Amino acid sequence: MTVLILTSEQDVTADMVVVHLNASGVPVVRLDPADLTGGVALSGEYVHGAFRGHLWSAGRLVGMDGLRSIWVRRPGTPATRVPHPSDWLTEESSQALYGMLRGLDVRWMNHPDAARRARHKPWQLRLAQRSGLPVPATLITTFPQAARDFAERFPDLVVKPVSGAHPQEPPRAVPTSRVAPGTDFAAVAFGPTLLQRRVTKRADIRLTVVGDRMLAARKPTAADADPDEVDVRFATSAGLWEEAPVPPRIADGVRTYLREAELAYGAFDFAEEGDGTWWFLECNQSGQFGFVEVDTGQPIARTIAEWLARPARLPHQVRGADSTVH
């Protein structure tokens, strides 16, 4: 039984997992949907009540009924690396590939439908609240006056994108930034703006969850850190990530979150306040983990490989039933 990995060609994070799968003798097929219909080909036959599907990539042909799991890591948009790309060809290729794969009785990390929903930050914040995770006061608005009123109640704010990375090629990360005192907020009218109470943090937390395993890492905030450097991704601090225990309340909330979101993998970001509270910031359903593994030695890549290598689930199992934290 084969593990199918859908991701871009240059994905070091996926490389780390493939190493462990190869070492354990588990067959792997890795392809980027962007290479349809050039370096990747597909075929599906529906005859006499039976389905026979095949994928071809890098000279390898694999039957879809021989897949045990599918890791939707960071795939490209289908059929965009062809001589004459078009929206029509992309939609046709997407319908064909994901339509066939959706009909298989395999284990997903993560299912495309769950992954698409999980990207929406407003949805994340609501689910986190319902799951019992602390969420900083947040406003998403295009009303300048609503932003001004919010700033009066919470004078120390940060602003961040609602959607995440800026859609350029390659995608560019947009940093979370501190809002300057006296900001007028008139520009809020030109696009949805996410404002959030700034957490006076003593550490950043990255909690990586794979199936039923939680691997938390903590990066302390330096005593002399610039208070305007609120985004750990762009901070000048040279501190390392350290392995950390997960508070029981957070563990319970994360279990609920993943169960409701139907996710098998989630990279949670928290800000740890001075009193020890872990404030939920976001959950990236396909987040990077290599930087944490390098610093802490936590076996995240091996844990993902082991999850993917488990036997395919039975046809009667519903999506998410074997993929969340217990």
C-alpha positions, 0 to 999 in steps of 0.5 A: 500500500502506497502513501500519496503526497500532494505537494510542490517539488521544492518542499523540504518539509515533505522531504523530511517525512519521505526520508522516514517513509523510505527508511521503513520501506513504505512506498511513496508517490509524490506529485504536484497537481500543478504538473497535470497534464505534463509530468503527471497523468491520471485515468479513472474507469467506471465500469460494471459498478467498479472503479479503477483509477491510476496516477502516473508521476515521475515514471511510476504508475500507481493504482488508486485502490493501492493507496493507504493515505494521502498527505495534502501538504502544499500542492500547487494549483492543478494544471498551472505548469503547462504550456498554455494554462487556463482557468478552464483546464485548471477546473477540469484537472481539479475536478478530475483529480480531487473528484477521484481521490475523494471517492477513495477509502483512504486516510487523509492528512488533511481532507481537502474539504476540511483543509479549505474550511480550516484556512478561514481565520474568522472560523478558526477564532470562533471554533477556538472559543467554542473549544475552550481555548483563550482567544484575544479580543479581536475585530475584523471590520471595514468600518473605520469607526468600529476600529476606532471604538475597538482601539479605545477599549483596547489601546494596545493592538496588533494588525494582521492579514485575515487570509495569511500570505500575500498571493504573489509567486512565491507567496510572501508572508505578511507580518503581524504588526503593532498598531501605532498610537493615534492611528486614524483607521480611515484605511480600514474602509478599503479592505477587511482589517483584523485587529487584535489585542496585543498579548504581552507575551513572555514566550511564543508557543508552537504546538504541532499535533499529529493524530493523537500526539502533541508536540509543543515547543516554546521560544522565550521572549528576550527581556530586552526584546523590542515590544514592536516585534510581535511576529516571532517569524520576523523577530531579531532574537536568536533564541531557540525553540525548546520542548514544552509541556502542554497544559491540560486545559489547552490539550483538551481544547485542542482535542475538541478543535481538531475533532470539530475541524476534522483535521489529522494535523494542525500547527497551533500558534499561541502567545504565552502571557506573563500569568502563563495563559496560552492565547490562541492565535491561529491553527495552520492545517499545513504548517511548517515544522522543520524549524521546531524539529531542528531546534528541539529534536522532537520527532515530528517528521517521523510521527507524521510518517508513522501516521501516514504508514498506518493501514488504510481505514475501513470503508465504513469509517467516516472522515475524521473518525481515525484522524483526531486526537483522543 
